[in-house]
Amino acid sequence: MRKVAFITGGSRGIGLGIATQLAQAGFDLAINGVRPAEAVNEVIADLQQLGAKVIYCQGDVASTTDRARMLQEIKESFGALHVLVNNAGIAPKERKDILEATEESFTHVLTTNLQGPYFLTQAVANWMIQQATQATEFSGCIVNVSSVSATVASVNRGEYCVAKAGVSMATQLFAARLGEYNIPVYEVRPGIIKTDMTAGVTEKYDKLIAGGLTVQQRWGEALDVGKAVAALALGYFPYSTGQVLMVDGGLTLPRL
């Protein structure tokens, strides 16, 4: 039986890079996004060309109702779920200094980037426990896509940094809780990745990368993250639950 992966924010950017690699690795896919289904038809068709059965679960991970509905859609379509990739995330609508940023922006970012994936993980974890209890051969994992912003301070988007730091702790919490069921939980921490989210700061980071910001002097690509997630989903790190896999080109490597 083919394994099933659910990737939030999987129709574009890093999420699509992850979906592409998982499809190539033999997974069937449930792809989440907020865009209407007709806007992602081409994306779904491309993934199906890789041999995967693919469904699109339109919804907002910040919504309790949407999360429950999407999981029900996966149950009805596949009957099982082996991999959850918490990738969906948003940037602040405006980058503002933490001395000026609003409570509204803080709530907006944390609801989507932390609260949503936290409770989606809770629901999926309980489903995975049920599957593991019913079938001893069940093998599953959860992967949280965070950011170097979990530890690298950016004072003009504090709400984003706080959310990603929370995702990092959530990884450790769920790893500790799910250990008895042999369901590993991992964190993948990307650096500067070329996506539509970073399009507005391309010139800034072009200069910084050329100046040595990263050890590997190039932008990261969505497929770089996708390959890391695929390695985890395929079980290549079975004894590493709770750990962080850096995909940042050496950005956070201490150097003199």
C-alpha positions as CSV (number, residue, x, y, z in Angstrom):
1,M,0.0,0.0,0.0
2,R,1.2,3.5,-0.9
3,K,1.8,5.8,2.0
4,V,-0.2,9.1,2.3
5,A,1.3,12.5,3.1
6,F,-0.6,15.6,4.0
7,I,1.3,18.8,3.2
8,T,-0.2,22.1,4.4
9,G,0.5,25.0,2.2
10,G,1.5,22.4,-0.4
11,S,0.4,24.1,-3.6
12,R,3.2,26.6,-3.9
13,G,6.6,27.6,-2.7
14,I,8.4,25.4,-0.2
15,G,5.3,23.2,0.2
16,L,5.2,22.4,-3.5
17,G,8.9,21.5,-3.4
18,I,8.0,19.1,-0.6
19,A,5.0,17.7,-2.4
20,T,7.1,17.2,-5.6
21,Q,9.8,15.2,-3.7
22,L,7.3,13.1,-1.8
23,A,5.4,12.3,-5.0
24,Q,8.7,11.2,-6.6
25,A,9.4,9.1,-3.6
26,G,6.1,7.1,-4.0
27,F,3.7,8.9,-1.7
28,D,0.1,9.7,-2.4
29,L,-0.7,13.3,-1.4
30,A,-3.3,15.5,0.2
31,I,-2.4,19.1,-0.6
32,N,-3.7,22.0,1.4
33,G,-4.0,25.7,0.4
34,V,-6.4,28.6,0.8
35,R,-6.8,29.2,-3.0
36,P,-9.9,27.9,-4.8
37,A,-9.5,24.5,-6.3
38,E,-9.5,25.8,-9.9
39,A,-6.4,27.9,-9.1
40,V,-4.3,24.8,-8.4
41,N,-5.6,22.4,-11.1
42,E,-2.3,22.7,-13.0
43,V,-0.3,22.0,-9.8
44,I,-2.3,18.9,-9.0
45,A,-2.0,17.6,-12.6
46,D,1.8,18.0,-12.5
47,L,2.0,16.0,-9.2
48,Q,-0.3,13.3,-10.7
49,Q,2.1,13.1,-13.6
50,L,4.7,11.9,-11.1
51,G,2.5,8.9,-10.3
52,A,0.8,10.1,-7.1
53,K,-2.9,10.1,-6.3
54,V,-3.5,13.7,-5.2
55,I,-6.4,15.5,-3.6
56,Y,-6.7,19.2,-2.8
57,C,-7.9,20.1,0.7
58,Q,-8.9,23.8,0.5
59,G,-8.9,25.4,3.9
60,D,-7.3,27.6,6.5
61,V,-5.1,25.7,9.0
62,A,-6.0,28.4,11.5
63,S,-9.6,27.3,11.4
64,T,-10.8,24.5,13.7
65,T,-13.6,23.7,11.4
66,D,-11.4,23.6,8.3
67,R,-8.8,21.4,10.0
68,A,-11.5,18.8,10.9
69,R,-13.0,18.9,7.5
70,M,-9.7,18.4,5.7
71,L,-8.8,15.4,7.8
72,Q,-12.2,13.9,7.1
73,E,-11.6,14.4,3.4
74,I,-8.3,12.5,3.7
75,K,-10.0,9.7,5.6
76,E,-12.7,9.4,2.9
77,S,-10.2,9.5,0.0
78,F,-7.3,7.4,1.4
79,G,-8.4,5.8,4.7
80,A,-5.0,6.4,6.2
81,L,-2.4,9.1,6.9
82,H,1.3,8.3,7.4
83,V,3.0,11.7,7.2
84,L,2.0,15.2,8.2
85,V,4.1,18.1,7.0
86,N,3.2,21.3,8.8
87,N,4.4,23.8,6.2
88,A,1.7,26.4,5.8
89,G,2.7,29.8,7.1
90,I,2.3,33.6,6.6
91,A,4.5,36.6,7.0
92,P,3.3,39.7,8.8
93,K,1.2,41.9,6.5
94,E,3.6,44.7,7.3
95,R,7.2,44.4,8.6
96,K,7.2,46.7,11.6
97,D,9.7,47.2,14.4
98,I,8.7,45.3,17.6
99,L,8.3,48.7,19.3
100,E,5.5,49.6,16.8
101,A,4.0,46.2,15.7
102,T,0.4,45.7,16.5
103,E,-1.3,43.1,18.7
104,E,-3.6,42.4,15.7
105,S,-0.6,41.4,13.6
106,F,0.8,39.2,16.4
107,T,-2.5,37.3,16.7
108,H,-2.9,36.9,13.0
109,V,0.6,35.4,12.5
110,L,0.6,33.2,15.5
111,T,-2.9,31.8,14.8
112,T,-1.8,30.6,11.4
113,N,1.9,29.7,12.1
114,L,1.7,28.2,15.5
115,Q,-1.8,27.6,16.9
116,G,-3.1,26.0,13.7
117,P,-0.3,23.5,13.2
118,Y,-0.2,22.8,16.9
119,F,-3.8,21.6,17.0
120,L,-3.6,20.0,13.5
121,T,-0.7,17.9,14.9
122,Q,-2.8,17.0,18.0
123,A,-5.6,15.7,15.8
124,V,-3.3,13.8,13.4
125,A,-1.3,12.4,16.3
126,N,-4.4,10.9,17.7
127,W,-5.3,9.4,14.4
128,M,-1.8,8.0,13.9
129,I,-1.9,6.5,17.4
130,Q,-5.2,4.8,16.4
131,Q,-3.6,3.5,13.2
132,A,-0.5,2.2,15.1
133,T,-2.7,0.5,17.6
134,Q,-4.7,-1.3,15.0
135,A,-1.9,-2.3,12.7
136,T,1.6,-3.1,14.1
137,E,3.2,-2.5,10.7
138,F,2.0,1.2,10.7
139,S,4.8,3.6,10.1
140,G,4.3,7.4,10.3
141,C,6.0,10.6,11.2
142,I,5.3,14.4,11.6
143,V,7.5,17.1,10.1
144,N,7.3,20.7,11.2
145,V,8.8,23.2,8.8
146,S,10.0,26.2,10.8
147,S,12.7,28.7,10.0
148,V,16.1,30.0,11.0
149,S,13.9,32.7,12.5
150,A,13.2,30.3,15.4
151,T,16.6,31.3,16.8
152,V,17.8,34.3,14.6
153,A,16.2,37.5,15.8
154,S,14.6,39.8,13.2
155,V,13.3,42.8,15.1
156,N,11.1,44.0,12.2
157,R,9.0,40.7,12.2
158,G,9.0,39.6,15.8
159,E,5.7,37.9,15.6
160,Y,7.1,35.6,12.9
161,C,10.1,34.7,15.0
162,V,8.0,34.0,18.1
163,A,5.7,31.7,16.1
164,K,8.6,29.7,14.6
165,A,10.3,29.4,18.0
166,G,7.0,28.0,19.2
167,V,6.9,25.5,16.4
168,S,10.4,24.4,17.5
169,M,9.2,23.7,21.0
170,A,6.0,22.0,19.7
171,T,8.3,19.6,17.8
172,Q,10.0,18.6,21.0
173,L,6.8,18.3,22.9
174,F,5.1,16.0,20.4
175,A,8.3,14.0,19.9
176,A,8.4,13.4,23.6
177,R,4.7,12.5,23.8
178,L,4.6,10.2,20.7
179,G,7.8,8.3,21.4
180,E,6.0,5.4,23.0
181,Y,4.1,4.9,19.8
182,N,7.2,5.0,17.6
183,I,5.9,8.1,15.8
184,P,8.9,10.4,15.3
185,V,8.5,14.1,15.1
186,Y,11.1,16.3,13.3
187,E,11.8,20.0,12.6
188,V,13.2,21.2,9.3
189,R,14.6,24.7,9.6
190,P,15.0,26.4,6.2
191,G,17.1,29.5,5.7
192,I,16.8,32.0,2.8
193,I,14.6,30.2,0.3
194,K,13.6,31.6,-3.1
195,T,9.7,31.7,-3.0
196,D,7.0,34.2,-3.5
197,M,7.2,35.0,0.2
198,T,10.8,36.3,-0.3
199,A,10.3,37.9,-3.7
200,G,10.0,41.3,-2.1
201,V,13.4,41.1,-0.5
202,T,15.3,39.5,-3.4
203,E,17.7,42.5,-3.9
204,K,18.5,42.7,-0.2
205,Y,19.4,39.0,0.1
206,D,21.2,38.9,-3.2
207,K,23.7,41.4,-1.8
208,L,23.9,39.7,1.6
209,I,24.5,36.3,0.0
210,A,27.2,37.7,-2.3
211,G,28.8,39.3,0.8
212,G,29.1,35.9,2.6
213,L,25.9,35.7,4.6
214,T,25.7,32.0,3.8
215,V,28.6,29.5,3.5
216,Q,27.1,28.1,0.3
217,Q,26.7,31.3,-1.7
218,R,23.3,30.8,-3.3
219,W,19.7,31.1,-2.5
220,G,18.0,27.9,-1.1
221,E,15.4,26.3,-3.4
222,A,12.1,24.8,-2.5
223,L,13.4,21.4,-3.7
224,D,16.3,21.7,-1.2
225,V,13.7,21.6,1.6
226,G,11.7,19.0,-0.2
227,K,14.6,16.6,-0.3
228,A,15.2,17.0,3.4
229,V,11.5,16.3,4.2
230,A,11.5,13.3,1.9
231,A,14.5,11.8,3.7
232,L,12.6,12.0,7.0
233,A,9.3,10.7,5.5
234,L,11.1,7.8,4.0
235,G,12.4,6.8,7.4
236,Y,16.1,7.5,6.8
237,F,16.4,9.0,10.3
238,P,14.5,6.5,12.5
239,Y,16.4,7.2,15.7
240,S,16.4,11.0,15.6
241,T,13.0,12.1,16.9
242,G,12.8,15.6,18.1
243,Q,15.8,16.8,16.1
244,V,16.3,19.8,13.9
245,L,17.5,19.4,10.3
246,M,19.0,22.7,9.1
247,V,18.5,23.6,5.4
248,D,20.2,27.0,5.5
249,G,23.4,26.8,3.4
250,G,25.4,27.4,6.5
251,L,23.7,30.6,7.4
252,T,23.6,29.8,11.1
253,L,27.1,28.2,11.2
254,P,29.2,30.1,13.7
255,R,32.2,31.6,11.9
256,L,35.1,33.9,12.8
